[in-house]
């Protein structure tokens, strides 16, 4: 009986000791990302490219509208070959418009990843560094909408990470 009690104490003591050394940090990744000057530069670059794509898409849309109007204005007794050519032209242009839209979307997604990826990696490295320096057991993203409850010993390390990155 005494052996069982001693065994139970031997098993529980390390768990109690490790619970006391557990250190948890929360980091607001989004606020850090928004505070970084590189983010503003990347967003400006993305907007510039997006605006160019939108302007081109608008031109293509205007041409599509012109083709639709032409088709609708055709006389009902138009020659079948002309009607077929106009129908094919309209259909081909619609495909061209969809392909442009898809390509532009893919280009913008890739550009976003290329520009924002290194910034996110830089923040991740700063979080990792703060974690190591502060002896944190766990650092978790802080999102007020997803966090139901937290209490001590949880610490918001966002200001520490911002300081490490040199942002306010």
For each residue, the residues with C-beta under 8 A, 3 or more apart:
1: 4 5
2: 5 6
3: 6 7
4: 1 7 8
5: 1 2 8 9
6: 2 3 9 10
7: 3 4 10 11
8: 4 5 11 12
9: 5 6 12 13
10: 6 7 13 14
11: 7 8 14 15
12: 8 9 15 16
13: 9 10 16 17
14: 10 11 17 18
15: 11 12 18 19
16: 12 13 19 20
17: 13 14 20 21
18: 14 15 21 22
19: 15 16 22
20: 16 17
21: 17 18 137
22: 18 19 137 138 153
23: 134 135 136 137 138 153 155
24: 136 137 138 139 140 153 154 155
25: 130 131 134 136 138 139 140 154 155 156 157
26: 139 140 141 142 147 150 154 155 156 157 158
27: 32 127 139 140 141 142 156 157 158 161
28: 31 32 141 142 143 156 158
29: 32 33 123 127 141 142
30: 33 34
31: 28 34 35 158
32: 27 28 29 35 36 123 158 161 162 165 167
33: 29 30 36 39 119 120 123
34: 30 31 39
35: 31 32 39 162 167 168
36: 32 33 39 40 119 122 123 165 167
37: 40 41 167
38: 41 42 118 119 122
39: 33 34 35 36 42 43 116 119
40: 36 37 43 44
41: 37 38 44 45
42: 38 39 45 46 115 116 119
43: 39 40 46 47
44: 40 41 47 48
45: 41 42 48 49 111 115
46: 42 43 49 50 108 111 112 115
47: 43 44 50 51
48: 44 45 51 52
49: 45 46 52 53 107 108 111
50: 46 47 53 54 108
51: 47 48 54 55
52: 48 49 55 56
53: 49 50 56 57 104 107 108
54: 50 51 57 58
55: 51 52 58 59
56: 52 53 59 60 100 104
57: 53 54 60 61 97 100 101 104
58: 54 55 61 62
59: 55 56 62 63
60: 56 57 63 64 96 97 100
61: 57 58 64 65 97
62: 58 59 65 66
63: 59 60 66 67 93
64: 60 61 67 68 93 94 97
65: 61 62 68 69
66: 62 63 69 70
67: 63 64 70 71 86 89 90 93
68: 64 65 71 72 90
69: 65 66 72 73
70: 66 67 73 74 86
71: 67 68 74 86 87 90
72: 68 69
73: 69 70
74: 70 71 78 82 83 86
75: 78
76:
77:
78: 74 75 82 83
79: 82 83
80: 83 84
81: 84 85
82: 74 78 79 85 86
83: 74 78 79 80 86 87
84: 80 81 87 88
85: 81 82 88 89
86: 67 70 71 74 82 83 89 90
87: 71 83 84 90 91
88: 84 85 91 92
89: 67 85 86 92 93
90: 67 68 71 86 87 93 94
91: 87 88 94 95
92: 88 89 95 96
93: 63 64 67 89 90 96 97
94: 64 90 91 97 98
95: 91 92 98 99
96: 60 92 93 99 100
97: 57 60 61 64 93 94 100 101
98: 94 95 101 102
99: 95 96 102 103
100: 56 57 60 96 97 103 104
101: 57 97 98 104 105
102: 98 99 105 106
103: 99 100 106 107
104: 53 56 57 100 101 107 108
105: 101 102 108 109
106: 102 103 109 110
107: 49 53 103 104 110 111
108: 46 49 50 53 104 105 111 112
109: 105 106 112 113
110: 106 107 113 114
111: 45 46 49 107 108 114 115
112: 46 108 109 115 116
113: 109 110 116 117
114: 110 111 117
115: 42 45 46 111 112 118 119
116: 39 42 112 113 119 120
117: 113 114 120 121
118: 38 115 121 122
119: 33 36 38 39 42 115 116 122 123
120: 33 116 117 123 124
121: 117 118 124 125
122: 36 38 118 119 125 126 165
123: 29 32 33 36 119 120 126 127 161 165
124: 120 121 127 128
125: 121 122 128 129
126: 122 123 129 130 161 164 165
127: 27 29 123 124 130 131 139 157 161
128: 124 125 131 132
129: 125 126 132 133 164
130: 25 126 127 133 134 136 139 157 160 161 164
131: 25 127 128 134 136 139 157
132: 128 129 135
133: 129 130
134: 23 25 130 131 157 160
135: 23 132
136: 23 24 25 130 131 139 157
137: 21 22 23 24
138: 22 23 24 25
139: 24 25 26 27 127 130 131 136 157
140: 24 25 26 27
141: 26 27 28 29
142: 26 27 28 29 147 156 158
143: 28 146 147
144: 147
145:
146: 143
147: 26 142 143 144 150
148:
149:
150: 26 147 154
151: 154
152:
153: 22 23 24
154: 24 25 26 150 151
155: 23 24 25 26
156: 25 26 27 28 142 159
157: 25 26 27 127 130 131 134 136 139 160 161
158: 26 27 28 31 32 142 161 162
159: 156 162 163
160: 130 134 157 163 164
161: 27 32 123 126 127 130 157 158 164 165
162: 32 35 158 159 165 167 168
163: 159 160 166
164: 126 129 130 160 161
165: 32 36 122 123 126 161 162
166: 163
167: 32 35 36 37 162
168: 35 162
